[in-house]
């Protein structure tokens, strides 16, 4: 996830031209949205009836800046509606919605039916507005939103609860055309905690934990064995109720952190269970070429989506160059929306004020939906 925001970024005055995909998502001969699928060659997203190419382009939406939408959407549904319409007006066709495990699991095996109905309501809103949802699950972003019994469980029982979560979500969302995909977890890792660290969470930032361990004790197993078993379990749990919607997992690009590092979740034995690749890239200033080289590691013959990106550590001009230089291999781009309009950012709304307003203008213009 987005880690922090610099005070200022050098903004470019002109940006490259990205390929435009102007056709609507609705088949003129049918009502409702078309489901997104992968084409016969396995390398592109298309709409399932018309065969029209689909390029995911949009935003990560955790909620109003500093908050998680699930924690206020019952009381402030009007804000959710406003934000969805605003993201659509900014050129989005996909919104990555982050679902916390504690929102839906009331016990080891019981789910909150009211919250599932609310999730279905969000899907209906997305369809009405014309947005597809990337449903990223199992979030444990806020410690006070994590069930107190969860972190006391050993790995196998924790995985079982995660599988129950995904069964409930898949059963709720199956058949809904506004689902773009299920993302099993945001940035899972297989690293044993150091002394003093949380048993299952890592990467704390201002009260948010965006990185989660799927195992905190290898017990003689390889990382590949653990990743494969976890992915197989969750994918099979989803497929019990939903045979159609795509499945992925959003990962940290270790090839960017450690040049030469090989993908774990997109290694052959694990990636075979996933429909497409999702990876998170924040290029560094002066290192666009290095980011392009690292991204190529994840080009494994499946559609490749940069599921998180932002000019966090580089200029907007450099981010634009990164997007243009990888245009032939990347099938979709998802950045960040913080629950504020361009006008509100122009007036100083956090984060970033006018700088984020300039980014949103750029992202809108860069969108494949732009005329």
Secondary structure, 3 states (H helix, E strand, C coil): CCCCCCCCCCCCCCCCCCCCCCCCCECCCCCCECCEEECCCCCCEEECCCCCECCEEEEEECCCCCCCHHHCCCCCHHHHHHHHHHHHHCCCCEEEEEEEHHHHECCCCCECHHHHHHHHHHHHHHHHHCCEEEEEEEECCCHHHCCCCHHHCCHHHHHHHHHHHHHHHHHHHCCCCCEEEEEEEECEEECCCCCCCCCCEEEEECCEEEEEEEECCCCCCCHHHHHHHHHHHHHHHHHCCCCCCEEEEEEECHHHHCCCCCCCCCCHHHHCCCCCEEEECCCECCCHHHHHHHHHCCCCCCCEEEEECCCCECCHHHHHHHHHHCCCCCCEEEEECCCCCHHHHHCCCCCCCHHHHHHHHHHHHHCCCCC
